[in-house]
Amino acid sequence: MAYVDGFVLPVPLSNIEKYRDIATRAGQIWREHGALKFVECVGDDVKPGLVTSFPQSVKLEEGETVIFSWIVYESRQQRDEVNDKVMKDPRMADMMQPGTMPFDGKRMFWGGFEVLVDL
């Protein structure tokens, strides 16, 4: 069954278009190296909760929104191979230079997941 990397991060509203540009270029690189799907979603209905929520998870600040994204792979092994190639791709290095990311990476979180149900 498929394997998924999931990401949640805060992005200033003023940087949404810059983020879209970087995410589009990054997604093309992931797809070229074998990812099956690359999806980036911008928060539309993400209210703070009483105990936890998307906004609370990234310590959302005034003027920011939450990005929720995922990448789909054939398997964990294939994901590890794809990510190794992506991280060695010089186009990624250009996008990851200090000061070029349009969000606070310290408040981003991510993880790898085995698909449990896929209808």
Backbone atoms as SQL, in Angstrom:
CREATE TABLE atoms (id INTEGER PRIMARY KEY, chain TEXT, resi INTEGER, resn TEXT, atom TEXT, x REAL, y REAL, z REAL);
INSERT INTO atoms VALUES
  (1, 'A', 1, 'MET', 'N', 0.840, -1.180, 0.000),
  (2, 'A', 1, 'MET', 'CA', 0.000, 0.000, 0.000),
  (3, 'A', 1, 'MET', 'C', 0.887, 1.246, 0.000),
  (4, 'A', 2, 'ALA', 'N', 0.369, 2.359, -0.403),
  (5, 'A', 2, 'ALA', 'CA', 1.118, 3.605, -0.557),
  (6, 'A', 2, 'ALA', 'C', 1.666, 4.113, 0.779),
  (7, 'A', 3, 'TYR', 'N', 2.593, 5.053, 0.679),
  (8, 'A', 3, 'TYR', 'CA', 3.214, 5.712, 1.825),
  (9, 'A', 3, 'TYR', 'C', 3.086, 7.212, 1.611),
  (10, 'A', 4, 'VAL', 'N', 2.835, 7.963, 2.689),
  (11, 'A', 4, 'VAL', 'CA', 2.578, 9.398, 2.581),
  (12, 'A', 4, 'VAL', 'C', 3.452, 10.180, 3.556),
  (13, 'A', 5, 'ASP', 'N', 4.069, 11.244, 3.068),
  (14, 'A', 5, 'ASP', 'CA', 4.708, 12.234, 3.933),
  (15, 'A', 5, 'ASP', 'C', 3.720, 13.373, 4.086),
  (16, 'A', 6, 'GLY', 'N', 3.472, 13.808, 5.320),
  (17, 'A', 6, 'GLY', 'CA', 2.563, 14.910, 5.577),
  (18, 'A', 6, 'GLY', 'C', 3.289, 16.070, 6.228),
  (19, 'A', 7, 'PHE', 'N', 2.857, 17.297, 5.931),
  (20, 'A', 7, 'PHE', 'CA', 3.503, 18.513, 6.419),
  (21, 'A', 7, 'PHE', 'C', 2.459, 19.533, 6.845),
  (22, 'A', 8, 'VAL', 'N', 2.741, 20.271, 7.908),
  (23, 'A', 8, 'VAL', 'CA', 1.909, 21.390, 8.336),
  (24, 'A', 8, 'VAL', 'C', 2.855, 22.530, 8.680),
  (25, 'A', 9, 'LEU', 'N', 2.573, 23.738, 8.157),
  (26, 'A', 9, 'LEU', 'CA', 3.461, 24.871, 8.400),
  (27, 'A', 9, 'LEU', 'C', 2.708, 26.188, 8.310),
  (28, 'A', 10, 'PRO', 'N', 3.229, 27.214, 8.996),
  (29, 'A', 10, 'PRO', 'CA', 2.616, 28.538, 8.920),
  (30, 'A', 10, 'PRO', 'C', 3.263, 29.348, 7.795),
  (31, 'A', 11, 'VAL', 'N', 2.446, 30.096, 7.063),
  (32, 'A', 11, 'VAL', 'CA', 2.969, 30.959, 6.006),
  (33, 'A', 11, 'VAL', 'C', 2.299, 32.329, 6.137),
  (34, 'A', 12, 'PRO', 'N', 3.097, 33.403, 6.149),
  (35, 'A', 12, 'PRO', 'CA', 2.489, 34.733, 6.159),
  (36, 'A', 12, 'PRO', 'C', 1.613, 34.917, 4.911),
  (37, 'A', 13, 'LEU', 'N', 0.456, 35.530, 5.101),
  (38, 'A', 13, 'LEU', 'CA', -0.440, 35.771, 3.971),
  (39, 'A', 13, 'LEU', 'C', 0.261, 36.543, 2.860),
  (40, 'A', 14, 'SER', 'N', 1.172, 37.426, 3.229),
  (41, 'A', 14, 'SER', 'CA', 1.897, 38.219, 2.230),
  (42, 'A', 14, 'SER', 'C', 2.876, 37.371, 1.417),
  (43, 'A', 15, 'ASN', 'N', 3.146, 36.132, 1.854),
  (44, 'A', 15, 'ASN', 'CA', 4.092, 35.259, 1.150),
  (45, 'A', 15, 'ASN', 'C', 3.433, 34.081, 0.430),
  (46, 'A', 16, 'ILE', 'N', 2.113, 34.079, 0.341),
  (47, 'A', 16, 'ILE', 'CA', 1.423, 32.936, -0.267),
  (48, 'A', 16, 'ILE', 'C', 1.874, 32.710, -1.710),
  (49, 'A', 17, 'GLU', 'N', 1.974, 33.755, -2.507),
  (50, 'A', 17, 'GLU', 'CA', 2.374, 33.570, -3.910),
  (51, 'A', 17, 'GLU', 'C', 3.825, 33.103, -4.010),
  (52, 'A', 18, 'LYS', 'N', 4.695, 33.615, -3.165),
  (53, 'A', 18, 'LYS', 'CA', 6.095, 33.155, -3.149),
  (54, 'A', 18, 'LYS', 'C', 6.136, 31.687, -2.729),
  (55, 'A', 19, 'TYR', 'N', 5.324, 31.321, -1.736),
  (56, 'A', 19, 'TYR', 'CA', 5.259, 29.929, -1.312),
  (57, 'A', 19, 'TYR', 'C', 4.740, 29.050, -2.445),
  (58, 'A', 20, 'ARG', 'N', 3.695, 29.505, -3.124),
  (59, 'A', 20, 'ARG', 'CA', 3.135, 28.734, -4.246),
  (60, 'A', 20, 'ARG', 'C', 4.213, 28.472, -5.299),
  (61, 'A', 21, 'ASP', 'N', 5.016, 29.482, -5.603),
  (62, 'A', 21, 'ASP', 'CA', 6.079, 29.337, -6.597),
  (63, 'A', 21, 'ASP', 'C', 7.100, 28.285, -6.163),
  (64, 'A', 22, 'ILE', 'N', 7.565, 28.390, -4.931),
  (65, 'A', 22, 'ILE', 'CA', 8.560, 27.424, -4.431),
  (66, 'A', 22, 'ILE', 'C', 7.955, 26.026, -4.357),
  (67, 'A', 23, 'ALA', 'N', 6.721, 25.918, -3.869),
  (68, 'A', 23, 'ALA', 'CA', 6.071, 24.613, -3.753),
  (69, 'A', 23, 'ALA', 'C', 5.850, 23.979, -5.126),
  (70, 'A', 24, 'THR', 'N', 5.504, 24.779, -6.100),
  (71, 'A', 24, 'THR', 'CA', 5.300, 24.259, -7.455),
  (72, 'A', 24, 'THR', 'C', 6.612, 23.719, -8.018),
  (73, 'A', 25, 'ARG', 'N', 7.680, 24.495, -7.862),
  (74, 'A', 25, 'ARG', 'CA', 8.980, 24.029, -8.356),
  (75, 'A', 25, 'ARG', 'C', 9.448, 22.788, -7.597),
  (76, 'A', 26, 'ALA', 'N', 9.274, 22.777, -6.277),
  (77, 'A', 26, 'ALA', 'CA', 9.670, 21.614, -5.476),
  (78, 'A', 26, 'ALA', 'C', 8.846, 20.394, -5.870),
  (79, 'A', 27, 'GLY', 'N', 7.548, 20.593, -6.049),
  (80, 'A', 27, 'GLY', 'CA', 6.682, 19.481, -6.433),
  (81, 'A', 27, 'GLY', 'C', 7.071, 18.860, -7.760),
  (82, 'A', 28, 'GLN', 'N', 7.475, 19.697, -8.699),
  (83, 'A', 28, 'GLN', 'CA', 7.930, 19.174, -9.991),
  (84, 'A', 28, 'GLN', 'C', 9.177, 18.313, -9.813),
  (85, 'A', 29, 'ILE', 'N', 10.056, 18.737, -8.918),
  (86, 'A', 29, 'ILE', 'CA', 11.274, 17.961, -8.660),
  (87, 'A', 29, 'ILE', 'C', 10.915, 16.630, -8.003),
  (88, 'A', 30, 'TRP', 'N', 10.034, 16.656, -6.996),
  (89, 'A', 30, 'TRP', 'CA', 9.615, 15.413, -6.347),
  (90, 'A', 30, 'TRP', 'C', 8.985, 14.464, -7.358),
  (91, 'A', 31, 'ARG', 'N', 8.121, 14.994, -8.220),
  (92, 'A', 31, 'ARG', 'CA', 7.458, 14.149, -9.216),
  (93, 'A', 31, 'ARG', 'C', 8.477, 13.571, -10.201),
  (94, 'A', 32, 'GLU', 'N', 9.443, 14.386, -10.647),
  (95, 'A', 32, 'GLU', 'CA', 10.479, 13.897, -11.567),
  (96, 'A', 32, 'GLU', 'C', 11.254, 12.738, -10.966),
  (97, 'A', 33, 'HIS', 'N', 11.430, 12.766, -9.654),
  (98, 'A', 33, 'HIS', 'CA', 12.216, 11.726, -8.983),
  (99, 'A', 33, 'HIS', 'C', 11.364, 10.549, -8.514),
  (100, 'A', 34, 'GLY', 'N', 10.050, 10.569, -8.810),
  (101, 'A', 34, 'GLY', 'CA', 9.243, 9.385, -8.566),
  (102, 'A', 34, 'GLY', 'C', 8.056, 9.511, -7.635),
  (103, 'A', 35, 'ALA', 'N', 7.844, 10.657, -6.982),
  (104, 'A', 35, 'ALA', 'CA', 6.654, 10.795, -6.142),
  (105, 'A', 35, 'ALA', 'C', 5.408, 10.646, -7.007),
  (106, 'A', 36, 'LEU', 'N', 4.392, 9.981, -6.477),
  (107, 'A', 36, 'LEU', 'CA', 3.165, 9.744, -7.236),
  (108, 'A', 36, 'LEU', 'C', 2.248, 10.963, -7.236),
  (109, 'A', 37, 'LYS', 'N', 2.268, 11.720, -6.147),
  (110, 'A', 37, 'LYS', 'CA', 1.393, 12.880, -6.019),
  (111, 'A', 37, 'LYS', 'C', 2.035, 13.877, -5.062),
  (112, 'A', 38, 'PHE', 'N', 1.832, 15.160, -5.334),
  (113, 'A', 38, 'PHE', 'CA', 2.371, 16.243, -4.506),
  (114, 'A', 38, 'PHE', 'C', 1.268, 17.278, -4.369),
  (115, 'A', 39, 'VAL', 'N', 0.776, 17.509, -3.133),
  (116, 'A', 39, 'VAL', 'CA', -0.380, 18.384, -2.918),
  (117, 'A', 39, 'VAL', 'C', -0.054, 19.419, -1.845),
  (118, 'A', 40, 'GLU', 'N', -0.402, 20.672, -2.114),
  (119, 'A', 40, 'GLU', 'CA', -0.251, 21.780, -1.157),
  (120, 'A', 40, 'GLU', 'C', -1.612, 22.441, -0.999),
  (121, 'A', 41, 'CYS', 'N', -2.070, 22.601, 0.247),
  (122, 'A', 41, 'CYS', 'CA', -3.374, 23.199, 0.518),
  (123, 'A', 41, 'CYS', 'C', -3.206, 24.370, 1.485),
  (124, 'A', 42, 'VAL', 'N', -3.940, 25.454, 1.219),
  (125, 'A', 42, 'VAL', 'CA', -3.892, 26.630, 2.090),
  (126, 'A', 42, 'VAL', 'C', -5.132, 26.637, 2.977),
  (127, 'A', 43, 'GLY', 'N', -4.932, 26.970, 4.252),
  (128, 'A', 43, 'GLY', 'CA', -6.017, 26.964, 5.220),
  (129, 'A', 43, 'GLY', 'C', -7.184, 27.846, 4.801),
  (130, 'A', 44, 'ASP', 'N', -8.381, 27.322, 4.959),
  (131, 'A', 44, 'ASP', 'CA', -9.599, 28.058, 4.637),
  (132, 'A', 44, 'ASP', 'C', -10.556, 28.044, 5.827),
  (133, 'A', 45, 'ASP', 'N', -10.618, 26.923, 6.530),
  (134, 'A', 45, 'ASP', 'CA', -11.509, 26.771, 7.677),
  (135, 'A', 45, 'ASP', 'C', -10.731, 26.059, 8.780),
  (136, 'A', 46, 'VAL', 'N', -9.785, 26.755, 9.377),
  (137, 'A', 46, 'VAL', 'CA', -8.892, 26.171, 10.393),
  (138, 'A', 46, 'VAL', 'C', -8.934, 27.026, 11.664),
  (139, 'A', 47, 'LYS', 'N', -9.985, 26.836, 12.417),
  (140, 'A', 47, 'LYS', 'CA', -10.190, 27.612, 13.634),
  (141, 'A', 47, 'LYS', 'C', -9.355, 27.046, 14.788),
  (142, 'A', 48, 'PRO', 'N', -8.964, 27.916, 15.724),
  (143, 'A', 48, 'PRO', 'CA', -8.273, 27.420, 16.925),
  (144, 'A', 48, 'PRO', 'C', -9.206, 26.526, 17.733),
  (145, 'A', 49, 'GLY', 'N', -8.658, 25.502, 18.344),
  (146, 'A', 49, 'GLY', 'CA', -9.455, 24.601, 19.166),
  (147, 'A', 49, 'GLY', 'C', -9.317, 24.931, 20.636),
  (148, 'A', 50, 'LEU', 'N', -10.008, 24.171, 21.464),
  (149, 'A', 50, 'LEU', 'CA', -9.900, 24.355, 22.904),
  (150, 'A', 50, 'LEU', 'C', -8.612, 23.742, 23.443),
  (151, 'A', 51, 'VAL', 'N', -8.213, 22.609, 22.869),
  (152, 'A', 51, 'VAL', 'CA', -7.016, 21.915, 23.340),
  (153, 'A', 51, 'VAL', 'C', -5.914, 21.945, 22.287),
  (154, 'A', 52, 'THR', 'N', -6.286, 21.626, 21.038),
  (155, 'A', 52, 'THR', 'CA', -5.296, 21.621, 19.963),
  (156, 'A', 52, 'THR', 'C', -5.991, 21.892, 18.635),
  (157, 'A', 53, 'SER', 'N', -5.217, 22.283, 17.642),
  (158, 'A', 53, 'SER', 'CA', -5.750, 22.583, 16.317),
  (159, 'A', 53, 'SER', 'C', -4.578, 22.834, 15.385),
  (160, 'A', 54, 'PHE', 'N', -4.873, 22.969, 14.098),
  (161, 'A', 54, 'PHE', 'CA', -3.822, 23.335, 13.150),
  (162, 'A', 54, 'PHE', 'C', -3.182, 24.670, 13.526),
  (163, 'A', 55, 'PRO', 'N', -3.958, 25.728, 13.796),
  (164, 'A', 55, 'PRO', 'CA', -3.314, 26.994, 14.169),
  (165, 'A', 55, 'PRO', 'C', -2.432, 26.873, 15.415),
  (166, 'A', 56, 'GLN', 'N', -2.911, 26.160, 16.416),
  (167, 'A', 56, 'GLN', 'CA', -2.124, 26.010, 17.634),
  (168, 'A', 56, 'GLN', 'C', -0.876, 25.168, 17.396),
  (169, 'A', 57, 'SER', 'N', -0.962, 24.196, 16.526),
  (170, 'A', 57, 'SER', 'CA', 0.171, 23.296, 16.299),
  (171, 'A', 57, 'SER', 'C', 1.388, 24.009, 15.721),
  (172, 'A', 58, 'VAL', 'N', 1.155, 25.095, 14.975),
  (173, 'A', 58, 'VAL', 'CA', 2.266, 25.843, 14.372),
  (174, 'A', 58, 'VAL', 'C', 2.449, 27.214, 15.022),
  (175, 'A', 59, 'LYS', 'N', 1.741, 27.424, 16.152),
  (176, 'A', 59, 'LYS', 'CA', 1.802, 28.713, 16.851),
  (177, 'A', 59, 'LYS', 'C', 1.507, 29.860, 15.876),
  (178, 'A', 60, 'LEU', 'N', 0.383, 29.707, 15.173),
  (179, 'A', 60, 'LEU', 'CA', -0.012, 30.662, 14.143),
  (180, 'A', 60, 'LEU', 'C', -0.045, 32.084, 14.690),
  (181, 'A', 61, 'GLU', 'N', 0.549, 32.998, 13.957),
  (182, 'A', 61, 'GLU', 'CA', 0.600, 34.403, 14.348),
  (183, 'A', 61, 'GLU', 'C', -0.339, 35.229, 13.476),
  (184, 'A', 62, 'GLU', 'N', -0.643, 36.423, 13.933),
  (185, 'A', 62, 'GLU', 'CA', -1.486, 37.354, 13.174),
  (186, 'A', 62, 'GLU', 'C', -0.902, 37.527, 11.767),
  (187, 'A', 63, 'GLY', 'N', -1.744, 37.485, 10.752),
  (188, 'A', 63, 'GLY', 'CA', -1.289, 37.675, 9.382),
  (189, 'A', 63, 'GLY', 'C', -0.731, 36.424, 8.727),
  (190, 'A', 64, 'GLU', 'N', -0.904, 35.258, 9.367),
  (191, 'A', 64, 'GLU', 'CA', -0.427, 33.989, 8.797),
  (192, 'A', 64, 'GLU', 'C', -1.605, 33.058, 8.544),
  (193, 'A', 65, 'THR', 'N', -1.357, 32.051, 7.724),
  (194, 'A', 65, 'THR', 'CA', -2.313, 30.975, 7.512),
  (195, 'A', 65, 'THR', 'C', -1.561, 29.654, 7.592),
  (196, 'A', 66, 'VAL', 'N', -2.308, 28.569, 7.654),
  (197, 'A', 66, 'VAL', 'CA', -1.722, 27.236, 7.753),
  (198, 'A', 66, 'VAL', 'C', -1.704, 26.583, 6.373),
  (199, 'A', 67, 'ILE', 'N', -0.590, 25.954, 6.063),
  (200, 'A', 67, 'ILE', 'CA', -0.460, 25.130, 4.860),
  (201, 'A', 67, 'ILE', 'C', -0.442, 23.670, 5.309),
  (202, 'A', 68, 'PHE', 'N', -1.226, 22.849, 4.636),
  (203, 'A', 68, 'PHE', 'CA', -1.292, 21.408, 4.894),
  (204, 'A', 68, 'PHE', 'C', -0.938, 20.736, 3.577),
  (205, 'A', 69, 'SER', 'N', 0.072, 19.883, 3.592),
  (206, 'A', 69, 'SER', 'CA', 0.494, 19.275, 2.333),
  (207, 'A', 69, 'SER', 'C', 0.887, 17.819, 2.531),
  (208, 'A', 70, 'TRP', 'N', 0.909, 17.105, 1.408),
  (209, 'A', 70, 'TRP', 'CA', 1.327, 15.714, 1.469),
  (210, 'A', 70, 'TRP', 'C', 1.912, 15.284, 0.135),
  (211, 'A', 71, 'ILE', 'N', 2.765, 14.263, 0.243),
  (212, 'A', 71, 'ILE', 'CA', 3.393, 13.661, -0.932),
  (213, 'A', 71, 'ILE', 'C', 3.124, 12.162, -0.848),
  (214, 'A', 72, 'VAL', 'N', 2.700, 11.568, -1.947),
  (215, 'A', 72, 'VAL', 'CA', 2.367, 10.144, -1.978),
  (216, 'A', 72, 'VAL', 'C', 3.452, 9.384, -2.739),
  (217, 'A', 73, 'TYR', 'N', 3.813, 8.232, -2.183),
  (218, 'A', 73, 'TYR', 'CA', 4.833, 7.353, -2.766),
  (219, 'A', 73, 'TYR', 'C', 4.280, 5.928, -2.864),
  (220, 'A', 74, 'GLU', 'N', 4.992, 5.087, -3.591),
  (221, 'A', 74, 'GLU', 'CA', 4.597, 3.676, -3.710),
  (222, 'A', 74, 'GLU', 'C', 4.769, 2.937, -2.388),
  (223, 'A', 75, 'SER', 'N', 5.840, 3.271, -1.655),
  (224, 'A', 75, 'SER', 'CA', 6.187, 2.556, -0.427),
  (225, 'A', 75, 'SER', 'C', 7.157, 3.403, 0.388),
  (226, 'A', 76, 'ARG', 'N', 7.437, 2.981, 1.607),
  (227, 'A', 76, 'ARG', 'CA', 8.429, 3.679, 2.437),
  (228, 'A', 76, 'ARG', 'C', 9.797, 3.620, 1.772),
  (229, 'A', 77, 'GLN', 'N', 10.161, 2.473, 1.241),
  (230, 'A', 77, 'GLN', 'CA', 11.466, 2.327, 0.580),
  (231, 'A', 77, 'GLN', 'C', 11.571, 3.287, -0.602),
  (232, 'A', 78, 'GLN', 'N', 10.520, 3.346, -1.414),
  (233, 'A', 78, 'GLN', 'CA', 10.542, 4.239, -2.574),
  (234, 'A', 78, 'GLN', 'C', 10.591, 5.692, -2.120),
  (235, 'A', 79, 'ARG', 'N', 9.886, 6.018, -1.028),
  (236, 'A', 79, 'ARG', 'CA', 9.938, 7.381, -0.482),
  (237, 'A', 79, 'ARG', 'C', 11.348, 7.754, -0.068),
  (238, 'A', 80, 'ASP', 'N', 12.041, 6.825, 0.612),
  (239, 'A', 80, 'ASP', 'CA', 13.411, 7.104, 1.043),
  (240, 'A', 80, 'ASP', 'C', 14.328, 7.330, -0.158),
  (241, 'A', 81, 'GLU', 'N', 14.133, 6.548, -1.210),
  (242, 'A', 81, 'GLU', 'CA', 14.936, 6.702, -2.424),
  (243, 'A', 81, 'GLU', 'C', 14.647, 8.035, -3.117),
  (244, 'A', 82, 'VAL', 'N', 13.368, 8.376, -3.228),
  (245, 'A', 82, 'VAL', 'CA', 12.977, 9.637, -3.864),
  (246, 'A', 82, 'VAL', 'C', 13.532, 10.817, -3.069),
  (247, 'A', 83, 'ASN', 'N', 13.346, 10.807, -1.748),
  (248, 'A', 83, 'ASN', 'CA', 13.825, 11.914, -0.931),
  (249, 'A', 83, 'ASN', 'C', 15.337, 12.073, -0.998),
  (250, 'A', 84, 'ASP', 'N', 16.050, 10.966, -1.084),
  (251, 'A', 84, 'ASP', 'CA', 17.512, 11.039, -1.226),
  (252, 'A', 84, 'ASP', 'C', 17.881, 11.756, -2.525),
  (253, 'A', 85, 'LYS', 'N', 17.203, 11.406, -3.612),
  (254, 'A', 85, 'LYS', 'CA', 17.466, 12.059, -4.897),
  (255, 'A', 85, 'LYS', 'C', 17.080, 13.535, -4.864),
  (256, 'A', 86, 'VAL', 'N', 15.928, 13.838, -4.253),
  (257, 'A', 86, 'VAL', 'CA', 15.461, 15.223, -4.182),
  (258, 'A', 86, 'VAL', 'C', 16.459, 16.075, -3.401),
  (259, 'A', 87, 'MET', 'N', 16.927, 15.574, -2.265),
  (260, 'A', 87, 'MET', 'CA', 17.845, 16.357, -1.437),
  (261, 'A', 87, 'MET', 'C', 19.196, 16.576, -2.116),
  (262, 'A', 88, 'LYS', 'N', 19.544, 15.726, -3.064),
  (263, 'A', 88, 'LYS', 'CA', 20.802, 15.881, -3.805),
  (264, 'A', 88, 'LYS', 'C', 20.626, 16.694, -5.083),
  (265, 'A', 89, 'ASP', 'N', 19.392, 17.022, -5.434),
  (266, 'A', 89, 'ASP', 'CA', 19.114, 17.760, -6.658),
  (267, 'A', 89, 'ASP', 'C', 19.536, 19.222, -6.466),
  (268, 'A', 90, 'PRO', 'N', 20.412, 19.745, -7.327),
  (269, 'A', 90, 'PRO', 'CA', 20.893, 21.121, -7.157),
  (270, 'A', 90, 'PRO', 'C', 19.795, 22.177, -7.221),
  (271, 'A', 91, 'ARG', 'N', 18.685, 21.867, -7.872),
  (272, 'A', 91, 'ARG', 'CA', 17.576, 22.825, -7.911),
  (273, 'A', 91, 'ARG', 'C', 16.968, 23.027, -6.525),
  (274, 'A', 92, 'MET', 'N', 16.983, 21.990, -5.705),
  (275, 'A', 92, 'MET', 'CA', 16.470, 22.108, -4.333),
  (276, 'A', 92, 'MET', 'C', 17.417, 22.961, -3.492),
  (277, 'A', 93, 'ALA', 'N', 18.696, 22.772, -3.686),
  (278, 'A', 93, 'ALA', 'CA', 19.670, 23.559, -2.924),
  (279, 'A', 93, 'ALA', 'C', 19.477, 25.044, -3.174),
  (280, 'A', 94, 'ASP', 'N', 19.180, 25.403, -4.402),
  (281, 'A', 94, 'ASP', 'CA', 18.943, 26.813, -4.736),
  (282, 'A', 94, 'ASP', 'C', 17.742, 27.370, -3.976),
  (283, 'A', 95, 'MET', 'N', 16.698, 26.549, -3.799),
  (284, 'A', 95, 'MET', 'CA', 15.483, 27.009, -3.127),
  (285, 'A', 95, 'MET', 'C', 15.638, 27.060, -1.612),
  (286, 'A', 96, 'MET', 'N', 16.615, 26.337, -1.074),
  (287, 'A', 96, 'MET', 'CA', 16.749, 26.218, 0.374),
  (288, 'A', 96, 'MET', 'C', 17.870, 27.085, 0.953),
  (289, 'A', 97, 'GLN', 'N', 18.316, 28.057, 0.203),
  (290, 'A', 97, 'GLN', 'CA', 19.335, 28.974, 0.708),
  (291, 'A', 97, 'GLN', 'C', 18.772, 29.752, 1.890),
  (292, 'A', 98, 'PRO', 'N', 19.615, 30.063, 2.890),
  (293, 'A', 98, 'PRO', 'CA', 19.138, 30.849, 4.034),
  (294, 'A', 98, 'PRO', 'C', 18.478, 32.148, 3.575),
  (295, 'A', 99, 'GLY', 'N', 17.330, 32.432, 4.189),
  (296, 'A', 99, 'GLY', 'CA', 16.612, 33.658, 3.888),
  (297, 'A', 99, 'GLY', 'C', 15.690, 33.584, 2.686),
  (298, 'A', 100, 'THR', 'N', 15.648, 32.427, 1.987),
  (299, 'A', 100, 'THR', 'CA', 14.803, 32.326, 0.794),
  (300, 'A', 100, 'THR', 'C', 13.445, 31.689, 1.066),
  (301, 'A', 101, 'MET', 'N', 13.314, 30.982, 2.180),
  (302, 'A', 101, 'MET', 'CA', 12.052, 30.303, 2.484),
  (303, 'A', 101, 'MET', 'C', 11.014, 31.329, 2.953),
  (304, 'A', 102, 'PRO', 'N', 9.807, 31.290, 2.399),
  (305, 'A', 102, 'PRO', 'CA', 8.782, 32.276, 2.743),
  (306, 'A', 102, 'PRO', 'C', 7.957, 31.896, 3.982),
  (307, 'A', 103, 'PHE', 'N', 8.546, 31.124, 4.897),
  (308, 'A', 103, 'PHE', 'CA', 7.856, 30.713, 6.116),
  (309, 'A', 103, 'PHE', 'C', 8.883, 30.405, 7.194),
  (310, 'A', 104, 'ASP', 'N', 8.409, 30.264, 8.421),
  (311, 'A', 104, 'ASP', 'CA', 9.270, 29.943, 9.566),
  (312, 'A', 104, 'ASP', 'C', 9.362, 28.428, 9.699),
  (313, 'A', 105, 'GLY', 'N', 10.450, 27.863, 9.213),
  (314, 'A', 105, 'GLY', 'CA', 10.634, 26.420, 9.231),
  (315, 'A', 105, 'GLY', 'C', 10.711, 25.822, 10.627),
  (316, 'A', 106, 'LYS', 'N', 10.993, 26.634, 11.624),
  (317, 'A', 106, 'LYS', 'CA', 11.061, 26.126, 12.993),
  (318, 'A', 106, 'LYS', 'C', 9.689, 25.740, 13.531),
  (319, 'A', 107, 'ARG', 'N', 8.628, 26.271, 12.914),
  (320, 'A', 107, 'ARG', 'CA', 7.270, 25.945, 13.362),
  (321, 'A', 107, 'ARG', 'C', 6.590, 24.943, 12.437),
  (322, 'A', 108, 'MET', 'N', 7.329, 24.399, 11.497),
  (323, 'A', 108, 'MET', 'CA', 6.807, 23.381, 10.580),
  (324, 'A', 108, 'MET', 'C', 6.949, 22.007, 11.247),
  (325, 'A', 109, 'PHE', 'N', 5.994, 21.111, 10.971),
  (326, 'A', 109, 'PHE', 'CA', 6.187, 19.730, 11.417),
  (327, 'A', 109, 'PHE', 'C', 5.756, 18.784, 10.309),
  (328, 'A', 110, 'TRP', 'N', 6.282, 17.564, 10.363),
  (329, 'A', 110, 'TRP', 'CA', 6.062, 16.602, 9.286),
  (330, 'A', 110, 'TRP', 'C', 6.250, 15.193, 9.818),
  (331, 'A', 111, 'GLY', 'N', 5.857, 14.234, 9.018),
  (332, 'A', 111, 'GLY', 'CA', 6.043, 12.839, 9.371),
  (333, 'A', 111, 'GLY', 'C', 5.670, 11.945, 8.214),
  (334, 'A', 112, 'GLY', 'N', 6.122, 10.699, 8.296),
  (335, 'A', 112, 'GLY', 'CA', 5.813, 9.691, 7.294),
  (336, 'A', 112, 'GLY', 'C', 4.747, 8.737, 7.821),
  (337, 'A', 113, 'PHE', 'N', 3.819, 8.347, 6.938),
  (338, 'A', 113, 'PHE', 'CA', 2.670, 7.553, 7.353),
  (339, 'A', 113, 'PHE', 'C', 2.406, 6.408, 6.381),
  (340, 'A', 114, 'GLU', 'N', 2.126, 5.223, 6.933),
  (341, 'A', 114, 'GLU', 'CA', 1.648, 4.115, 6.140),
  (342, 'A', 114, 'GLU', 'C', 0.149, 4.312, 5.944),
  (343, 'A', 115, 'VAL', 'N', -0.316, 4.116, 4.724),
  (344, 'A', 115, 'VAL', 'CA', -1.747, 4.258, 4.440),
  (345, 'A', 115, 'VAL', 'C', -2.501, 3.121, 5.140),
  (346, 'A', 116, 'LEU', 'N', -3.527, 3.499, 5.886),
  (347, 'A', 116, 'LEU', 'CA', -4.332, 2.531, 6.622),
  (348, 'A', 116, 'LEU', 'C', -5.617, 2.192, 5.863),
  (349, 'A', 117, 'VAL', 'N', -6.265, 3.226, 5.295),
  (350, 'A', 117, 'VAL', 'CA', -7.490, 3.042, 4.512),
  (351, 'A', 117, 'VAL', 'C', -7.370, 3.930, 3.283),
  (352, 'A', 118, 'ASP', 'N', -7.686, 3.408, 2.132),
  (353, 'A', 118, 'ASP', 'CA', -7.657, 4.180, 0.896),
  (354, 'A', 118, 'ASP', 'C', -8.868, 3.756, 0.059),
  (355, 'A', 119, 'LEU', 'N', -9.926, 4.541, 0.135),
  (356, 'A', 119, 'LEU', 'CA', -11.169, 4.186, -0.559),
  (357, 'A', 119, 'LEU', 'C', -11.197, 4.867, -1.905);
